[in-house]
Amino acid sequence: MSSHNTSTDYVRPSWVFGEAEASGIASTTSHPSADTSRSFHSNQISKQDAVYMLPDDLKEGSRLNLQHHLVKSMYDGVNFIGVTESGLKSGLKVLDVGCGSGIWLAELDRDFPAGDYHGADLSTHEWAKAFKGAGSKIQVVEGNVCARLPYHDNTFDYVHQRFLLAGIPEKSWPDVIKELLRVLKPGGTLDVTEMDIAPRFLETPGQNALDYIQIMTKLFSARGVNISMANDLRRYVDESEGVENVETARRCAPWGWEGQFSQLWIENGRMGASGLAQYASMALGKSTEEWNDFVEKYLQEFVEGKAYTNIFRVYGKKKAN
């Protein structure tokens, strides 16, 4: 079924946090301004492979933190899957690929201090230190999963990667899964999450909503990225032939029509669109003001059309050698 047609596979999310927690998350999230002076990854290791278009600044860190809380709330209010709480308490060596602000690692470190936590990202962010906390023992290095991560084979007990679709060409996904498995110990847990950037709708979508899908397809396909690759994530993991006991945990994120948490998903989308403004404006020949006006129009049609995003979390154990 085409992603812009009306759909029937929507499953209402069971938000773990209540309305009060939602208000708390919203109050700590900065609203994007019309300012276009954003900073981007200045040192994209293996530039021929690094296609990531979203910014590398405090505003983006704020969006990543909001997104983290929303996704965590959809997955039972916990950060991990495929590993046990007792295992984490005993102290696992954990890697977060594309760690961004470091919030996922920081929360694991807070809840399970016996662990050994590492992150890899296109850039090491000075602003991320504020999210990780003073005196954090989390080790973050520059690394690009589309090239080669700076770790030895069979290093980690748990390898996590979330929402890097926008920076990974479709042709690179088989090699990305292999690289994640390379640094994972036999018997260790692989945990990869992606979302379908093209939303589905329960009602007939408006023209601006359809235009959004076409524009995102054009913008990302120019860099070799398939915006709906998340639908094939399980297949890429299966075809690696290196993972057993594979499971898929799908969640649906509604755009603004299922209470305050869904309204925060709209805010996450608005902040993401703000981060893409420079690229989108250049590609479409629009001014930033015209882009921002278009964003508000399609977001309103997302609400009216009852849009939702499919999120796929695929996890399993690395097979023994």
N, C-alpha and C positions, 0 to 999 in steps of 0.2 A: 504493500500500500504506500502511495506517495506520502511524504511527510506533511504536505500542505493540505491533504484531504482531511475531511472529518474522520475521526478514529473512534474505536470502541475498546482500546486496550488500557484505558486510564484506570489506575488504582489509587484511591485516595490515600495520601500519606498519613501515617500515624505519628504526628509530631510528638516527640518525647517531652519537649519543654512547653510550658504553658504561655498564656498571653503576657504575663508579667515578665517572663524571661525574654520573650520576643521584644518587648519594649526596652529592656535592658540592652539587648544586642543593638537595636536601632539607635539608641542614644550614644553608643560608642563608635558609630560608623559615620565618617565624614561624607557629606553629600558632594558629588562632583560639581565643580564650577565650570564656567564656560572657558576658563583659561586653557589655552592650548600649549602652554610651555611645560610639557611633560618631558621626563627623561626616560630614555630607553636603554636597553642593554648595550653598554659601550664596548664590552669585551665578550663577544659571542664566540666562544671557542669553536673552532672549525666553522668559520663563517659560511662556508659553502653549504653546510647542513642546517645551520641555525636559522629558522624562518619565523621565529616567534615575534609577533607584532604588538603584544600588549606591553605597557610601560614597565619601568623598573624604578618606582618611586614610592613615596609614602602613601599617596592616594591609592595606588594599586595594592599596597600592603593592607590598607584598610578594607578594600574590596575583598581581597583574599581571605581576610579574617572573618568578614561577614559570611562569605560563601562557605567557609569551613564550619561555622556554627550551624548553618542551615543544613548542610549535608550530614553533619554529625547527628543532628536531631532526627533526620530521616532514617538513620541506621542505629536505632535503639539508644541514642545518646552516648554511644561509646565510639572510640577512635579506631579500634582494631577489629579484625575479622580473620578467621582461619587460624588464630592462635588463642591460647587459653590465658585467662587472667593469672593463673598460678604460674604459667610459663613466664609471663612478663614480670611477675613479682620476683622470680628467681634470677632474672637478669638476662635479657636477650640482647644480641648485637643487632641494631636496627638501622636501616637506611631508608631515607625519604628522598626519592629522585624528583627534582623540580620542587624543592622544599619551600620556595617563596619566602614568606615572612617567618617561617619556622614554627608556626603556631601548632601544627600537628605534632611535631617533635617535642615542643615545649610542654604540651599537655601530657604526652606520654612520660616525659621526664618527671613531671610533677606527680603523676599518679603512680609511677613505677620507677622510683629513683635508682634501683639496682641496675637498670639497663645501661647499655653503651650506645649512644645515639649519634648518628651521622646524617648529614644532608649534603646533597649535590645540587647545584643550580648553575644557570648560565653566568650569573654574577653573584658574588658574595655581597650581600646588602648591609651597609652600615646601619640603615634604619631598622633592619630586622632585629638588631640587638635589643631594641626596646621591647619587642614582643617576646623574645626568648627569656629576658630577665637578666639582671646583673649576676655575674658569677656563674652563668650557665656553663655546663661542661659539654654541651652539644658542639660537635665539630662539623663545620660547614666548609666545603671546598667548591671551587669552580669545576664544573663537569658537564658534559653534553652527552646524553644517552644515545644520540644519533651518531656519535663518534665512538669514543671509548671512555668509560668511567674510570677515574683514577684509583681503582681498587684491584686487589689480587682476586683470582678465582676463589670461589667457595668461602667468602668472607663473612657473610651476614646470615642471621637466623630468620630475618623478616625483612622483605623488600617491599616498599610501598611507593606507588606512583599514582597521582591523581590529576586529572584535567590538564594533560599536556597535548591534547589533540591539536590545538591551534599551532603548535610548534613542531609537529612531526609530519613530514610528507607521507602520504598513504603508502608509497613504495617502501618506506623505511620501517614499517611496523613489524614485519617478521624479524628484522635484525634488532629492533628495539627489545622485543620479547627475549630474544637470545641473549642480549647484553644484560638484561635484568637477571636472567637465569645464570649467567656466567658468574656474577658476583654473589649469588645466593648459594648457601650450603645445601648439599643433598638432604632432603627431609625438611628444608626450610619453607617458609610460607611466602608465596608471591601474591600480592594484593594490588590490582590495577583497576582504577575507576575512570570512566569517561562518560561524557554526556553527548547526546545528539544535539548539535547546535541548531538544527532545523526543528522547531517545535511542531507538535501535533495539535489538533483542535477538536473540541467536542461539538462546536457550532461552526457554521460556514465562516471562514476568515475573510476579513476585509482586504482591499487591494494593497494597502500599505503593509499589512502583515505578509502578504504574498511577495511583495517587492523586497521586503527584508530578506526572505529566504533566497531570492534570486541574487541579491547584492552580496550576501554572505558567501553564497556559492561561488560567485565570480571573484570576490576578493581573496578567498582562501585557495581556490583552485589554481589561481595564478602562481601560488607558491607550492603547488602540489598537494594541498591538504584537502581531504574529503570531509566536509563538515558533518556527515552522518556516519563516519567511520565507527562510532561507538556501537552501532548495530552489529558490526563484524568483530568486535573485540574478543568474544568467546572463541570465534573461529581461529583467530590468530594465535590464541593461547593453545587451543587444541592442536593446531597444525605444527606448533613448535615441537611436539612429541616429547617435551621435557617436563610436563606437569601432569600429576595424577590427582584424583579426587577433586576435579575441577567443579566449581559451583558458580552460579550467577545470581546475584542479588539485585534485582531491578527495582528502582523507585521512580515515582513520577513527581515532578516539581511543578505545581500549578502557578501560573503567572497572574497573581493578583486577585483571584476570585474565590479563594478558599481560606479567608481569615488573614490575620496579621502576618503570619509566617510567609504566606504566599505573596503578600504585599512586599515583604523584604526580598523575595526572589525577584520581583520587579525592580527593586532598588539595586540589587546585584547586577541585573541586566543593564540598567541605566548607567551604572558606574563602568561596566565593561564597554558599553558603547562610547562613553566619554573617552576611554583609553584608546579606542580605535579611531577617534575622530580625525587625526592627522592623516592616517593611511586612507580612510574611507573618503575623506574630502578630496584628496589628490586623485584617487582612483575614479571617482564619480564626477569630478569637475564641479563640486559644490563648495560653498563656503562653510565654515564651521557652524555658523548660525543656521544655515539650511539643513545641515546634517542633524543638529540638535533638535530642530523642529520636526524632522522626519522621525527621529527616535521617539519623541513623545507621541506622535501619531500612531506608529506601529505598536507601541506599548499599550496604548488605549485599545487598539483593535485586538491585541492579545487577550486583554481582559474580556472584551465583548465576545470574542470567539472562544473563550474558555480554553486558552492555549496551555499546554503543559510540555515539559521537557522530560524525556526518558533518560535516566541515569543507569548505567550498567556497571556493577562492581563484580569483577571476575577474580576468583581466588582459588588457590590450590597449593599442593605440595610439590616441590622439585623432586623428580625421581632420583633414586640412588644411581650412582655411576655404574 
